[in-house]
Structures are given as structure tokens and as C-alpha cells.
Amino acid sequence: MRAAIAPLLGEPRISTALTSQLLAGEVVEVIDGRGDWVQVRGIDGYEGWTHVGYLTPSQGGEADWRWSLGCVVREAQGVVHALPLGARLAPSTDVLEGLAIPADARAPHFLMNGAAIAASAAALFSGASYLWGGVTPWGVDCSGLMQRIALLHGVTLPRDAWQQALATDAVTEDAAAAHAPSDLLFFSDRDDRRVTHVGMALGDGRMVHSALTRGGVTIERLDADDPYVARLRTQCTGVHRLRIP
């Protein structure tokens, strides 16, 4: 990736809907092309269209590149720009502000347990605006938040909320139960109950999620009398547990 963030689109034109985002250092597989537009598949299997202007050939070894925790960098060519949480830094990149950690430090920094995952979800995206298709603290949707937090901790989740429901294990249907930290709560506002929203339990009856109704990432008390939270309780389709290796 040449850019800090590249849009992943539903069709090969810039005016179409954003479906997800690709971050600097991510490796994708090109599966189709139309002029300057390429259809790509990410490591999570998610497919979409992006412009060749965002891409550079893979250098190999990207899996060993440093992880941005939110930093400002200077590239080898002298360009200075910001990188969001989760982006990767090429070896020749200098960190000017913020923090980046070596790839082999990610696991000890982001422990693979429910309490650590929930703590990251509550802290690292705090204040992020809601953005359909977004995956960073610069703008994130509900399933993008879940996928990116899980990835930091070495847990693989697919991109969309309904896919995440299929990739996790159901434990209850009660949104207000005493959930374990990092349990995923799924919701639907559709008559057919297809999953349309997801949040993560923090313990103590709280949930973090990115919701358009709240303007972005917020923490809810699931037993609150707030009309929106009351509606969420009725829309809950199930509470699922992450498959933590």
C-alpha cells in the first residue's frame, strides 16, 4: 500500500460506496482489473475494488514490519505523514511522533485473552467517529472495530457483522446478561433477523460499539433505561464468544 489508508469499494469507480479500507503495509491479492481499477482480496478474504494509485508492489516480508499504534512517520523518499493504528511500517521508515512496535512485540503487547481484548476495544478507538466501511480510529464502523481489535490480539475475524456471528460461538440470547469481557453481541433491525450490528462486552454490564445513532464509538450500560439501549436489547440476536486460540 502506498497510502496510509486506501478505500475498498463495491464497484470500480470512486463515487461508489465504501465497503472497507486497506491500511499501509497490508498485502492483497489482485483478482481482476478494469483499466486503472483492480479488484483485490485481503488476508481476511474480503474483496473489493481500489485504484492502482493507492498500491505498490509487495516487497516481501511485510509480515515482519512494525505495527503502528498511531504515529507520524517519514518515508525513505522524505514524505511525512500520519499512520493509523494497525498500519505497517516499511523498514526504511522513521517514526517522528507516536509509537510503532516490532512485529514480534505485538503478541506480548496485545495479550490473547478476553480481558485484554476488551480493554483495547474500550481504549484504542475511544472518540472515533462512525464511518461506514472504516477500520481505524480515524473513522470506524461496528464490525470494523471488532475485526481490528481482534487482529491486534492475534484473533482472526471476518469483516462483516453477519460473518463474525458465524465465526464465533453462541453462549446466550440475553443482551443484558453477565457477559464475559470480549464476548460479541449481535443485533438486527430487520424483519428476517439478519445480523446488522455488533458490539463487544466489557464486563460489568457494559458494551463498546461504533453506532451511527451515537455518532461513533461509545460505551453503553446494557441495563440502561435509555430508549436506544432498550431498543438494542429487543434487537439482540445472540451473544457469542470469540474463538481465542
Backbone as JSON, one array per atom type, in Angstrom:
{
  "sequence": "MRAAIAPLLGEPRISTALTSQLLAGEVVEVIDGRGDWVQVRGIDGYEGWTHVGYLTPSQGGEADWRWSLGCVVREAQGVVHALPLGARLAPSTDVLEGLAIPADARAPHFLMNGAAIAASAAALFSGASYLWGGVTPWGVDCSGLMQRIALLHGVTLPRDAWQQALATDAVTEDAAAAHAPSDLLFFSDRDDRRVTHVGMALGDGRMVHSALTRGGVTIERLDADDPYVARLRTQCTGVHRLRIP",
  "N": [[0.83, -1.19, 0.0], [0.6, 2.18, -0.93], [-0.58, 4.45, 0.18], [-1.62, 5.76, 3.43], [-4.18, 4.94, 4.12], [-6.34, 3.12, 2.06], [-9.27, 3.18, 0.08], [-11.66, 0.56, -0.04], [-13.86, -0.46, -2.37], [-17.26, -0.99, -3.56], [-17.65, -1.07, -6.29], [-15.83, -0.46, -9.39], [-15.25, 2.48, -9.3], [-14.77, 5.79, -8.12], [-16.88, 7.11, -6.93], [-18.57, 5.29, -5.81], [-19.98, 3.22, -3.14], [-18.2, 3.0, -0.06], [-16.83, 0.02, 1.19], [-14.94, -1.17, 2.82], [-11.64, -0.72, 4.24], [-8.16, -0.54, 3.35], [-4.98, -0.78, 4.87], [-1.77, 0.85, 5.18], [0.99, -1.16, 4.29], [-0.42, -3.53, 4.22], [-0.93, -6.61, 2.54], [-2.35, -7.54, -0.49], [-4.22, -9.63, -2.75], [-4.45, -9.46, -6.2], [-7.26, -9.89, -8.14], [-8.79, -9.21, -10.31], [-9.18, -6.77, -12.95], [-9.88, -3.49, -14.25], [-9.0, -1.28, -16.39], [-7.48, 1.33, -14.69], [-8.36, 0.38, -12.31], [-8.46, -2.1, -9.78], [-9.58, -5.26, -8.69], [-9.37, -6.63, -5.52], [-8.28, -9.0, -3.04], [-8.2, -9.27, 0.4], [-6.19, -10.36, 3.29], [-8.09, -11.34, 4.96], [-9.92, -12.44, 3.3], [-11.8, -10.74, 2.27], [-13.26, -8.96, -0.4], [-12.92, -6.35, -2.86], [-12.91, -3.23, -4.73], [-10.2, -1.15, -5.7], [-8.1, 1.7, -6.49], [-5.24, 1.73, -8.65], [-3.48, 3.7, -7.98], [-3.24, 3.77, -5.25], [-1.63, 1.66, -4.59], [1.39, -0.3, -4.24], [3.95, -2.51, -5.48], [4.31, -5.61, -3.73], [6.87, -5.95, -1.31], [7.74, -8.15, -0.06], [8.08, -9.9, 3.01], [6.44, -8.28, 4.54], [4.98, -9.14, 6.72], [6.73, -9.05, 8.8], [7.1, -6.41, 9.34], [7.03, -3.37, 11.32], [4.33, -2.49, 13.58], [2.03, 0.12, 13.52], [0.96, 2.08, 16.22], [-0.4, 4.31, 16.05], [1.0, 6.92, 14.68], [3.37, 9.4, 13.44], [5.25, 9.51, 10.53], [8.33, 9.45, 8.61], [8.86, 8.72, 5.33], [11.16, 6.83, 3.22], [11.52, 8.38, 0.95], [11.29, 10.89, 1.93], [8.79, 11.9, 2.48], [6.43, 13.01, 4.82], [3.96, 11.79, 6.93], [0.89, 10.8, 8.62], [0.15, 7.68, 10.22], [-2.39, 5.31, 10.83], [-3.6, 3.42, 13.68], [-2.69, 0.04, 13.49], [-1.64, 0.03, 10.91], [1.22, -0.83, 8.82], [4.78, -0.43, 8.95], [7.28, 0.2, 6.63], [10.68, -1.05, 6.53], [12.51, 1.07, 6.08], [11.34, 3.32, 7.11], [11.06, 6.15, 9.24], [10.07, 6.88, 12.54], [8.55, 9.73, 13.67], [6.79, 10.87, 15.51], [4.62, 9.59, 18.08], [3.95, 6.03, 18.29], [5.37, 2.94, 17.29], [5.55, -0.58, 17.11], [7.75, -3.44, 17.12], [7.07, -6.29, 15.01], [7.34, -8.73, 16.33], [6.84, -7.97, 18.89], [4.21, -7.55, 19.14], [2.48, -9.61, 20.11], [3.2, -9.96, 22.95], [2.53, -7.36, 23.73], [-0.15, -7.09, 23.1], [-2.1, -9.04, 24.6], [-3.42, -12.38, 24.29], [-6.18, -12.75, 25.4], [-9.51, -12.59, 26.8], [-10.03, -10.4, 28.57], [-7.94, -8.59, 28.02], [-8.41, -8.05, 25.32], [-10.94, -6.81, 25.43], [-10.25, -4.55, 26.94], [-8.59, -3.19, 25.14], [-10.44, -2.62, 23.12], [-12.09, -0.8, 24.4], [-10.36, 1.32, 24.86], [-8.59, 2.0, 22.65], [-9.99, 2.91, 20.43], [-11.44, 4.99, 21.36], [-13.57, 7.74, 21.12], [-13.62, 7.71, 18.36], [-15.08, 8.56, 15.22], [-18.15, 7.53, 13.62], [-17.92, 5.66, 10.7], [-19.05, 4.29, 7.84], [-17.72, 1.34, 6.63], [-15.24, 1.96, 7.64], [-12.1, 1.3, 9.39], [-10.35, 2.21, 11.3], [-9.16, 4.32, 14.07], [-9.59, 6.81, 12.99], [-12.03, 6.78, 11.9], [-14.66, 4.51, 11.98], [-16.63, 1.55, 11.51], [-19.12, -0.67, 12.99], [-18.44, -3.46, 12.76], [-15.9, -3.26, 11.72], [-14.5, -2.2, 13.89], [-14.6, -4.39, 15.68], [-13.22, -6.38, 14.2], [-10.63, -5.26, 13.83], [-9.66, -4.8, 16.42], [-9.62, -7.43, 17.4], [-7.73, -8.51, 15.63], [-5.34, -7.19, 16.37], [-4.8, -8.55, 18.67], [-4.21, -11.04, 17.79], [-6.34, -12.63, 17.01], [-8.46, -13.95, 14.62], [-11.0, -12.51, 12.7], [-13.75, -12.34, 10.41], [-14.85, -9.73, 8.07], [-17.51, -8.52, 8.04], [-20.43, -7.96, 10.15], [-22.41, -10.02, 10.16], [-20.94, -12.14, 9.2], [-19.08, -12.37, 11.24], [-20.71, -13.3, 13.28], [-21.15, -15.91, 12.44], [-18.62, -16.93, 12.73], [-18.07, -17.21, 15.38], [-18.91, -18.46, 18.7], [-22.08, -19.19, 19.95], [-23.43, -18.15, 23.09], [-25.51, -17.12, 24.65], [-28.78, -15.55, 24.41], [-29.45, -13.26, 25.63], [-29.17, -9.93, 25.92], [-28.64, -8.41, 28.18], [-27.39, -10.0, 30.01], [-24.8, -11.32, 32.24], [-22.11, -10.91, 30.7], [-18.98, -12.27, 29.5], [-15.88, -10.46, 29.34], [-15.01, -9.33, 26.1], [-16.86, -10.9, 24.75], [-19.03, -11.03, 21.93], [-21.8, -9.11, 20.98], [-24.63, -9.43, 19.06], [-26.9, -7.84, 16.8], [-30.06, -7.06, 15.21], [-31.95, -5.05, 12.99], [-33.79, -5.84, 11.24], [-36.62, -7.5, 9.7], [-36.16, -10.16, 9.06], [-34.21, -10.88, 10.82], [-31.52, -10.93, 10.18], [-28.16, -10.36, 10.93], [-27.11, -7.1, 11.68], [-25.6, -5.43, 13.21], [-22.97, -5.07, 15.66], [-21.44, -5.37, 18.87], [-19.06, -5.2, 21.6], [-18.71, -6.9, 24.64], [-17.71, -5.55, 27.77], [-17.65, -6.43, 30.31], [-19.18, -6.19, 33.6], [-21.71, -5.42, 32.76], [-21.46, -3.69, 30.58], [-20.97, -2.42, 27.23], [-19.01, -1.86, 24.33], [-19.23, -0.14, 21.27], [-19.44, 0.87, 17.8], [-21.61, 3.14, 16.67], [-23.97, 4.58, 14.49], [-26.12, 6.01, 15.51], [-25.03, 7.03, 17.83], [-23.02, 8.51, 16.82], [-20.51, 7.5, 16.68], [-17.86, 5.67, 18.29], [-18.78, 4.36, 21.39], [-19.52, 3.68, 24.86], [-21.88, 1.66, 26.33], [-24.26, 1.12, 28.96], [-25.81, -1.85, 29.39], [-28.12, -2.33, 30.79], [-29.44, 0.02, 30.92], [-31.99, 2.61, 30.98], [-32.21, 4.13, 28.77], [-33.74, 4.97, 25.68], [-32.62, 4.11, 23.21], [-30.8, 2.07, 23.98], [-32.62, 0.33, 25.17], [-34.03, -0.43, 22.9], [-31.99, -1.75, 21.52], [-31.69, -4.0, 23.18], [-33.99, -5.46, 22.6], [-33.46, -6.08, 19.99], [-31.41, -7.86, 19.99], [-29.76, -10.63, 18.68], [-28.15, -12.6, 19.58], [-25.47, -13.55, 21.79], [-22.09, -14.04, 21.47], [-19.05, -15.98, 21.77], [-15.62, -15.24, 21.31], [-13.33, -17.17, 19.35], [-10.67, -17.86, 20.8], [-7.4, -18.74, 20.34]],
  "CA": [[0.0, 0.0, 0.0], [1.31, 3.46, -0.97], [-1.26, 5.4, 1.05], [-1.89, 5.33, 4.8], [-5.46, 4.22, 4.03], [-6.92, 3.05, 0.72], [-10.66, 2.72, 0.13], [-12.11, -0.66, -0.72], [-15.15, -0.03, -2.89], [-18.12, -2.03, -4.09], [-17.56, -1.06, -7.74], [-14.6, 0.21, -9.83], [-15.39, 3.92, -9.53], [-14.52, 6.46, -6.86], [-18.11, 7.63, -6.37], [-19.4, 4.23, -5.28], [-19.97, 3.1, -1.69], [-17.08, 2.39, 0.65], [-17.19, -1.22, 1.87], [-13.93, -1.38, 3.85], [-10.41, 0.03, 3.99], [-6.88, -1.22, 3.42], [-4.01, 0.07, 5.56], [-0.38, 0.78, 4.72], [1.69, -2.38, 4.63], [-1.22, -4.73, 4.02], [-0.71, -7.29, 1.27], [-3.59, -8.01, -1.1], [-4.13, -10.41, -3.99], [-5.22, -8.88, -7.3], [-8.05, -10.96, -8.76], [-9.41, -8.73, -11.55], [-8.8, -5.4, -13.24], [-10.58, -2.72, -15.28], [-8.22, -0.05, -16.54], [-6.67, 1.66, -13.51], [-9.0, -0.17, -11.13], [-8.19, -3.52, -9.54], [-10.33, -5.96, -7.65], [-8.37, -7.27, -4.67], [-8.74, -9.81, -1.91], [-7.31, -9.1, 1.55], [-5.85, -11.58, 4.01], [-9.31, -11.84, 5.6], [-10.79, -12.96, 2.26], [-12.76, -9.73, 1.85], [-12.95, -8.48, -1.74], [-13.45, -5.07, -3.27], [-12.17, -2.54, -5.78], [-9.43, 0.04, -5.34], [-7.37, 2.27, -7.64], [-3.81, 1.37, -8.63], [-2.73, 4.8, -7.39], [-3.03, 3.51, -3.83], [-0.89, 0.43, -4.39], [2.76, -0.52, -4.69], [4.24, -3.95, -5.47], [4.74, -6.17, -2.45], [8.32, -6.07, -1.17], [8.04, -9.38, 0.66], [8.45, -9.67, 4.4], [5.58, -7.31, 5.22], [4.53, -9.71, 7.99], [7.72, -8.72, 9.82], [7.19, -4.97, 9.51], [6.5, -2.82, 12.56], [2.92, -2.12, 13.68], [1.72, 1.46, 14.02], [-0.05, 2.27, 17.27], [-0.75, 5.71, 15.82], [2.29, 7.62, 14.64], [3.74, 10.22, 12.29], [6.47, 8.89, 10.01], [8.97, 9.96, 7.41], [9.21, 7.64, 4.42], [12.51, 6.92, 2.65], [11.53, 9.44, -0.05], [11.2, 12.16, 2.64], [7.4, 12.28, 2.71], [5.99, 12.9, 6.2], [2.51, 11.63, 7.04], [0.4, 10.03, 9.76], [-0.32, 6.31, 10.01], [-3.34, 4.95, 11.87], [-3.45, 2.17, 14.41], [-2.8, -1.17, 12.69], [-0.86, 0.1, 9.67], [2.56, -1.39, 8.92], [5.84, 0.49, 8.55], [8.41, -0.37, 5.9], [11.92, -0.95, 7.32], [13.21, 2.34, 5.88], [10.51, 4.41, 7.63], [11.43, 6.71, 10.54], [8.97, 7.35, 13.36], [8.81, 11.08, 14.18], [5.93, 11.06, 16.68], [3.78, 8.43, 18.34], [4.58, 4.76, 18.64], [5.27, 1.74, 16.46], [6.21, -1.68, 17.82], [8.19, -4.52, 16.24], [6.07, -7.33, 14.81], [7.46, -9.76, 17.35], [6.41, -7.42, 20.18], [2.75, -7.38, 19.15], [1.83, -10.59, 20.98], [3.28, -9.6, 24.38], [1.88, -6.07, 23.96], [-1.59, -7.33, 22.98], [-2.25, -10.41, 25.08], [-4.51, -13.11, 23.66], [-7.22, -13.17, 26.34], [-10.7, -11.77, 26.69], [-9.94, -9.15, 29.31], [-7.05, -7.68, 27.3], [-9.1, -7.65, 24.09], [-11.97, -5.84, 25.8], [-9.6, -3.31, 27.35], [-8.16, -2.49, 23.92], [-11.63, -2.11, 22.42], [-12.59, 0.37, 25.13], [-9.4, 2.42, 24.92], [-7.84, 2.38, 21.46], [-10.87, 3.58, 19.46], [-12.24, 5.95, 22.09], [-13.79, 9.01, 20.43], [-13.64, 7.57, 16.9], [-16.35, 8.83, 14.54], [-18.72, 6.44, 12.83], [-17.7, 5.71, 9.25], [-19.39, 3.03, 7.17], [-16.57, 0.8, 5.94], [-14.0, 2.36, 8.29], [-11.45, 0.29, 10.22], [-9.32, 2.85, 12.11], [-9.66, 5.38, 14.96], [-9.95, 7.98, 12.2], [-13.41, 6.53, 11.45], [-14.81, 3.06, 12.04], [-17.98, 1.02, 11.68], [-19.22, -1.6, 14.12], [-17.69, -4.69, 12.54], [-14.5, -2.88, 11.55], [-13.95, -2.09, 15.23], [-14.41, -5.74, 16.22], [-12.19, -7.1, 13.45], [-9.29, -4.69, 14.02], [-9.23, -5.06, 17.79], [-9.28, -8.85, 17.48], [-6.49, -8.74, 14.88], [-4.22, -6.74, 17.19], [-4.56, -9.57, 19.69], [-3.93, -12.31, 17.15], [-7.57, -13.39, 16.8], [-8.96, -13.67, 13.27], [-12.44, -12.35, 12.47], [-14.08, -11.8, 9.08], [-15.07, -8.29, 8.03], [-18.87, -8.05, 8.29], [-21.02, -8.43, 11.41], [-23.08, -11.31, 9.99], [-19.88, -13.13, 9.08], [-18.5, -12.54, 12.57], [-21.62, -14.15, 14.04], [-20.93, -17.29, 12.01], [-17.26, -17.33, 13.08], [-17.96, -17.21, 16.84], [-19.74, -19.49, 19.32], [-23.2, -18.63, 20.71], [-23.48, -18.5, 24.51], [-26.8, -16.72, 25.2], [-29.51, -14.59, 23.59], [-29.83, -12.18, 26.54], [-28.23, -8.81, 25.79], [-28.36, -7.81, 29.48], [-26.8, -10.99, 30.9], [-23.44, -11.02, 32.71], [-21.23, -11.45, 29.66], [-17.54, -12.22, 29.71], [-15.21, -9.46, 28.51], [-14.73, -9.65, 24.69], [-18.0, -11.53, 24.07], [-19.64, -10.19, 20.91], [-23.26, -9.02, 21.0], [-25.13, -9.2, 17.7], [-28.22, -7.22, 16.77], [-30.67, -6.91, 13.88], [-33.11, -4.18, 12.88], [-34.52, -6.35, 10.08], [-37.66, -8.48, 10.0], [-35.63, -11.52, 8.93], [-33.24, -11.06, 11.9], [-30.15, -10.99, 9.7], [-27.33, -9.51, 11.78], [-26.75, -5.81, 11.08], [-24.81, -4.62, 14.14], [-22.22, -5.86, 16.63], [-20.69, -4.68, 19.9], [-18.23, -6.08, 22.42], [-18.9, -6.8, 26.08], [-16.55, -5.13, 28.56], [-17.86, -6.87, 31.68], [-19.96, -5.26, 34.44], [-22.91, -4.97, 32.07], [-21.16, -2.64, 29.63], [-20.64, -2.81, 25.86], [-18.46, -0.83, 23.46], [-19.59, -0.35, 19.86], [-19.48, 2.05, 16.95], [-23.01, 3.23, 16.24], [-24.36, 5.82, 13.84], [-27.01, 6.72, 16.43], [-24.18, 7.71, 18.81], [-22.02, 9.3, 16.11], [-19.21, 6.84, 16.68], [-17.59, 4.67, 19.32], [-19.28, 4.73, 22.71], [-19.73, 2.59, 25.81], [-23.25, 1.64, 26.83], [-24.7, 0.19, 30.0], [-26.85, -2.63, 28.72], [-29.35, -2.32, 31.6], [-29.89, 1.41, 31.0], [-33.35, 2.92, 30.53], [-32.11, 4.91, 27.54], [-34.57, 4.34, 24.64], [-31.81, 3.41, 22.2], [-30.31, 0.82, 24.57], [-33.78, -0.55, 25.31], [-34.3, -0.99, 21.57], [-30.94, -2.72, 21.25], [-31.96, -5.25, 23.9], [-35.01, -6.22, 21.87], [-32.92, -6.45, 18.69], [-30.28, -8.78, 20.14], [-29.95, -11.96, 18.07], [-27.32, -13.57, 20.27], [-24.18, -13.17, 22.34], [-21.17, -15.09, 21.04], [-17.69, -15.93, 22.33], [-14.52, -15.34, 20.35], [-12.54, -18.39, 19.37], [-9.32, -17.43, 21.12], [-6.54, -19.93, 20.32]],
  "C": [[0.87, 1.25, 0.0], [0.73, 4.45, 0.03], [-1.41, 4.85, 2.46], [-3.16, 4.49, 4.85], [-5.91, 4.25, 2.59], [-8.36, 2.57, 0.83], [-10.84, 1.4, -0.6], [-13.57, -0.43, -1.08], [-15.95, -1.19, -3.48], [-18.05, -2.15, -5.6], [-16.31, -0.28, -8.15], [-14.8, 1.66, -10.25], [-15.37, 4.62, -8.18], [-15.79, 6.94, -6.18], [-18.99, 6.55, -5.76], [-19.18, 4.07, -3.78], [-18.69, 2.45, -1.17], [-17.57, 1.13, 1.34], [-16.2, -1.57, 2.97], [-12.72, -0.52, 3.5], [-9.21, -0.9, 4.09], [-5.87, -0.27, 4.04], [-2.61, -0.14, 4.99], [0.27, -0.51, 5.2], [0.89, -3.65, 4.48], [-0.97, -5.3, 2.62], [-2.05, -7.81, 0.76], [-3.27, -8.81, -2.36], [-5.01, -9.75, -5.05], [-5.94, -10.01, -8.02], [-8.75, -10.52, -10.04], [-8.95, -7.29, -11.76], [-9.65, -4.8, -14.34], [-9.87, -1.38, -15.41], [-7.33, 0.17, -15.33], [-7.29, 1.15, -12.21], [-8.69, -1.65, -11.01], [-9.12, -4.05, -8.46], [-9.33, -6.78, -6.85], [-9.05, -8.08, -3.58], [-7.72, -9.66, -0.78], [-7.03, -10.41, 2.25], [-7.05, -12.15, 4.75], [-10.3, -12.4, 4.59], [-11.79, -11.95, 1.72], [-12.31, -9.13, 0.51], [-13.57, -7.12, -2.0], [-12.54, -4.44, -4.3], [-11.41, -1.36, -5.19], [-8.63, 0.49, -6.55], [-5.89, 1.93, -7.51], [-2.95, 2.48, -8.02], [-2.45, 4.61, -5.91], [-2.01, 2.41, -3.57], [0.56, 0.52, -4.85], [3.01, -2.02, -4.69], [4.71, -4.41, -4.09], [6.27, -6.31, -2.44], [8.72, -7.42, -0.58], [8.44, -9.05, 2.08], [7.57, -8.69, 5.14], [5.08, -7.83, 6.58], [5.48, -9.38, 9.14], [7.87, -7.22, 10.05], [6.59, -4.53, 10.85], [5.01, -2.47, 12.44], [2.8, -0.69, 14.2], [0.69, 1.37, 15.14], [-0.61, 3.69, 17.2], [0.51, 6.54, 15.85], [2.39, 8.51, 13.4], [5.11, 9.73, 11.83], [7.04, 9.7, 8.86], [9.4, 8.77, 6.56], [10.62, 7.87, 3.85], [12.62, 8.05, 1.65], [11.42, 10.83, 0.59], [9.8, 12.62, 2.93], [7.04, 12.03, 4.17], [4.47, 12.78, 6.23], [2.17, 10.78, 8.26], [0.0, 8.63, 9.33], [-1.27, 5.95, 11.14], [-2.93, 3.69, 12.61], [-3.64, 0.99, 13.46], [-2.08, -1.14, 11.37], [0.52, -0.48, 9.92], [3.58, -0.4, 8.37], [6.94, -0.25, 7.83], [9.69, -0.17, 6.7], [12.63, 0.39, 7.21], [12.47, 3.54, 6.45], [10.97, 4.84, 9.02], [10.18, 7.19, 11.27], [9.34, 8.7, 13.97], [8.02, 11.37, 15.45], [5.1, 9.8, 16.86], [4.6, 7.17, 18.55], [4.33, 3.71, 17.57], [6.05, 0.65, 17.18], [6.65, -2.74, 16.83], [7.11, -5.6, 16.13], [6.14, -8.39, 15.89], [7.13, -9.27, 18.75], [4.9, -7.28, 20.26], [2.09, -8.34, 20.14], [1.98, -10.28, 22.46], [2.63, -8.26, 24.71], [0.36, -6.22, 23.96], [-1.86, -8.8, 23.32], [-3.5, -11.06, 24.49], [-5.45, -13.66, 24.73], [-8.35, -12.16, 26.33], [-10.61, -10.43, 27.39], [-9.06, -8.14, 28.58], [-7.7, -7.18, 26.01], [-10.15, -6.59, 24.39], [-11.36, -4.51, 26.2], [-9.13, -2.51, 26.14], [-9.34, -1.88, 23.19], [-12.16, -0.86, 23.09], [-11.68, 1.56, 24.99], [-8.9, 2.91, 23.56], [-8.68, 3.09, 20.4], [-11.75, 4.62, 20.14], [-12.34, 7.27, 21.32], [-13.82, 8.92, 18.92], [-15.03, 7.86, 16.34], [-16.84, 7.59, 13.82], [-18.45, 6.67, 11.35], [-18.02, 4.35, 8.68], [-18.19, 2.56, 6.35], [-15.24, 1.11, 6.6], [-13.44, 1.29, 9.21], [-10.4, 0.89, 11.16], [-9.95, 3.85, 13.09], [-9.95, 6.69, 14.25], [-11.38, 7.9, 11.68], [-13.62, 5.04, 11.32], [-16.28, 2.69, 12.11], [-17.96, -0.09, 12.72], [-18.37, -2.85, 13.93], [-16.21, -4.43, 12.29], [-13.8, -2.75, 12.89], [-13.65, -3.47, 15.8], [-13.25, -6.46, 15.52], [-10.8, -6.58, 13.77], [-8.78, -4.89, 15.44], [-8.82, -6.52, 17.94], [-7.95, -9.13, 16.79], [-5.27, -8.31, 15.68], [-3.81, -7.8, 18.21], [-4.37, -10.97, 19.09], [-5.14, -13.2, 16.93], [-8.18, -12.98, 15.46], [-10.48, -13.6, 13.27], [-12.66, -11.9, 11.04], [-14.56, -10.37, 9.19], [-16.46, -7.87, 8.5], [-19.48, -8.68, 9.54], [-21.68, -9.8, 11.25], [-22.07, -12.43, 9.84], [-19.24, -13.41, 10.44], [-19.39, -13.41, 13.46], [-21.41, -15.62, 13.7], [-19.57, -17.83, 12.48], [-17.01, -17.36, 14.59], [-19.0, -18.16, 17.41], [-20.81, -18.87, 20.22], [-23.16, -19.1, 22.16], [-24.82, -18.14, 25.16], [-27.5, -15.81, 24.19], [-29.9, -13.35, 24.4], [-28.79, -11.07, 26.49], [-27.81, -8.25, 27.14], [-27.77, -8.81, 30.47], [-25.4, -10.56, 31.33], [-22.44, -11.66, 31.74], [-19.77, -11.36, 30.06], [-16.93, -11.13, 28.85], [-14.77, -10.05, 27.17], [-15.81, -10.47, 24.03], [-18.59, -10.54, 23.07], [-21.15, -10.27, 20.99], [-23.73, -8.63, 19.61], [-26.58, -8.73, 17.74], [-28.73, -7.18, 15.33], [-31.86, -5.96, 13.96], [-33.98, -4.59, 11.69], [-35.56, -7.38, 10.51], [-37.15, -9.91, 9.93], [-34.54, -11.85, 9.94], [-31.82, -11.29, 11.4], [-29.33, -9.97, 10.47], [-26.92, -8.24, 11.03], [-25.85, -4.97, 11.99], [-24.12, -5.53, 15.14], [-21.53, -4.93, 17.62], [-19.91, -5.68, 20.71], [-18.48, -5.82, 23.91], [-17.6, -6.43, 26.77], [-16.58, -5.72, 29.96], [-18.64, -5.81, 32.44], [-21.15, -4.66, 33.7], [-22.69, -3.86, 31.06], [-20.79, -3.22, 28.27], [-20.05, -1.62, 25.13], [-18.85, -1.17, 22.02], [-19.45, 0.97, 19.13], [-20.86, 2.11, 16.32], [-23.29, 4.59, 15.61], [-25.24, 6.66, 14.75], [-26.23, 7.51, 17.48], [-23.11, 8.57, 18.15], [-20.66, 8.66, 16.06], [-19.09, 5.87, 17.83], [-18.04, 5.19, 20.68], [-19.43, 3.48, 23.56], [-21.13, 2.73, 26.38], [-23.35, 0.76, 28.07], [-25.91, -0.54, 29.46], [-28.14, -2.74, 29.52], [-29.94, -0.92, 31.71], [-31.32, 1.56, 30.49], [-33.37, 3.74, 29.26], [-32.89, 4.23, 26.42], [-33.77, 3.58, 23.58], [-31.29, 2.08, 22.74], [-31.46, -0.16, 24.76], [-34.13, -1.19, 23.97], [-33.25, -2.02, 21.19], [-31.22, -4.05, 21.94], [-32.99, -6.11, 23.17], [-34.49, -6.72, 20.54], [-31.79, -7.47, 18.77], [-30.62, -10.15, 19.55], [-29.1, -13.02, 18.74], [-26.03, -12.94, 20.77], [-23.22, -14.34, 22.09], [-19.79, -14.89, 21.66], [-16.66, -16.06, 21.23], [-13.82, -16.69, 20.48], [-11.07, -18.02, 19.54], [-8.43, -18.67, 21.18], [-5.91, -20.22, 21.68]]
}
